[in-house]
């Protein structure tokens, strides 16, 4: 023992949800580049092995989107609670997100650098306090963040990107596929390509079904948030630039950090 006291860790989970191709992962990565002591947790990394993904009861193709079977919920919840308690991602965790293609959408340097400096200042002020804690930001991105009550309960900030149906469809059709988790080879994963009509028959209907209780009248495009997800912040991202979305999120995160330090 050296006599020094190790600072406690406080983890703030930031949910960045939205439909497939809504820009949630891009936004989460921009935030990670700004926030000190931050990690990203991709919900897609907790999909079951391909051989365990259920078949759609009508269309008889694997259904990667219906919430009950799309995510290994127990595994994800256990993982989130471990990060909340320790402030660290387990060393044996491997993500396949780097294998997925991603269009580069930039943020103005002025916005990024301003917020980097601001959060660094907040970090230093907090850690300089006699009983200050080290703040860890855990960014969780996923298309089903607001379906399971136990996942919602872990999230301290809840952001939802909303993009109209036709734009989502176009973006999905322009993608060449998704790399999915393979338990025997989590680094390489397995490439999934949509069968014909997969978007229309499975992806979007599952998205609407999973979020019908999140928005009034089940209107995922225009409905106001219900009380299912307390404090949900919808971002209408077609009405703002990525820089504006990042700025809006950083303002919320700064307020959250200040409130947690009181």
ChimeraX attribute file (.defattr): number of C-alpha atoms within 10 A of each C-alpha:
attribute: neighborCount
match mode: 1-to-1
recipient: residues
	/A:1	4
	/A:2	4
	/A:3	5
	/A:4	6
	/A:5	8
	/A:6	8
	/A:7	13
	/A:8	14
	/A:9	16
	/A:10	18
	/A:11	21
	/A:12	23
	/A:13	23
	/A:14	23
	/A:15	27
	/A:16	28
	/A:17	26
	/A:18	25
	/A:19	23
	/A:20	20
	/A:21	21
	/A:22	24
	/A:23	22
	/A:24	24
	/A:25	24
	/A:26	19
	/A:27	22
	/A:28	24
	/A:29	14
	/A:30	18
	/A:31	25
	/A:32	17
	/A:33	15
	/A:34	21
	/A:35	22
	/A:36	17
	/A:37	17
	/A:38	19
	/A:39	22
	/A:40	19
	/A:41	25
	/A:42	19
	/A:43	21
	/A:44	23
	/A:45	22
	/A:46	20
	/A:47	22
	/A:48	21
	/A:49	18
	/A:50	16
	/A:51	8
	/A:52	11
	/A:53	18
	/A:54	18
	/A:55	13
	/A:56	15
	/A:57	9
	/A:58	8
	/A:59	12
	/A:60	9
	/A:61	15
	/A:62	19
	/A:63	19
	/A:64	23
	/A:65	24
	/A:66	20
	/A:67	19
	/A:68	13
	/A:69	16
	/A:70	21
	/A:71	21
	/A:72	17
	/A:73	19
	/A:74	11
	/A:75	12
	/A:76	20
	/A:77	17
	/A:78	12
	/A:79	16
	/A:80	20
	/A:81	13
	/A:82	14
	/A:83	20
	/A:84	21
	/A:85	11
	/A:86	14
	/A:87	23
	/A:88	17
	/A:89	17
	/A:90	11
	/A:91	6
	/A:92	6
	/A:93	11
	/A:94	14
	/A:95	20
	/A:96	20
	/A:97	21
	/A:98	10
	/A:99	15
	/A:100	13
	/A:101	12
	/A:102	13
	/A:103	8
	/A:104	7
	/A:105	12
	/A:106	13
	/A:107	18
	/A:108	12
	/A:109	10
	/A:110	10
	/A:111	15
	/A:112	20
	/A:113	13
	/A:114	12
	/A:115	21
	/A:116	17
	/A:117	14
	/A:118	15
	/A:119	18
	/A:120	15
	/A:121	11
	/A:122	17
	/A:123	20
	/A:124	12
	/A:125	11
	/A:126	18
	/A:127	15
	/A:128	12
	/A:129	9
	/A:130	8
	/A:131	11
	/A:132	17
	/A:133	18
	/A:134	19
	/A:135	23
	/A:136	22
	/A:137	23
	/A:138	27
	/A:139	24
	/A:140	22
	/A:141	26
	/A:142	20
	/A:143	25
	/A:144	24
	/A:145	24
	/A:146	26
	/A:147	19
	/A:148	14
	/A:149	11
	/A:150	14
	/A:151	19
	/A:152	19
	/A:153	11
	/A:154	16
	/A:155	22
	/A:156	17
	/A:157	20
	/A:158	20
	/A:159	23
	/A:160	23
	/A:161	22
	/A:162	21
	/A:163	22
	/A:164	15
	/A:165	13
	/A:166	9
	/A:167	13
	/A:168	19
	/A:169	16
	/A:170	12
	/A:171	12
	/A:172	17
	/A:173	14
	/A:174	10
	/A:175	15
	/A:176	13
	/A:177	15
	/A:178	18
	/A:179	22
	/A:180	26
	/A:181	24
	/A:182	19
	/A:183	12
	/A:184	9
	/A:185	11
	/A:186	17
	/A:187	18
	/A:188	17
	/A:189	21
	/A:190	18
	/A:191	14
	/A:192	13
	/A:193	12
	/A:194	16
	/A:195	9
	/A:196	8
	/A:197	10
	/A:198	16
	/A:199	18
	/A:200	11
	/A:201	13
	/A:202	19
	/A:203	20
	/A:204	19
	/A:205	13
	/A:206	19
	/A:207	19
	/A:208	17
	/A:209	15
	/A:210	22
	/A:211	21
	/A:212	17
	/A:213	19
	/A:214	23
	/A:215	19
	/A:216	15
	/A:217	13
	/A:218	18
	/A:219	15
	/A:220	23
	/A:221	15
	/A:222	15
	/A:223	14
	/A:224	15
	/A:225	20
	/A:226	16
	/A:227	12
	/A:228	15
	/A:229	18
	/A:230	14
	/A:231	13
	/A:232	18
	/A:233	18
	/A:234	19
	/A:235	18
	/A:236	17
	/A:237	18
	/A:238	13
	/A:239	10
	/A:240	11
	/A:241	15
	/A:242	19
	/A:243	19
	/A:244	15
	/A:245	17
	/A:246	22
	/A:247	18
	/A:248	13
	/A:249	20
	/A:250	21
	/A:251	11
	/A:252	14
	/A:253	20
	/A:254	15
	/A:255	10
	/A:256	14
	/A:257	17
	/A:258	11
	/A:259	9
	/A:260	11
	/A:261	12
	/A:262	5
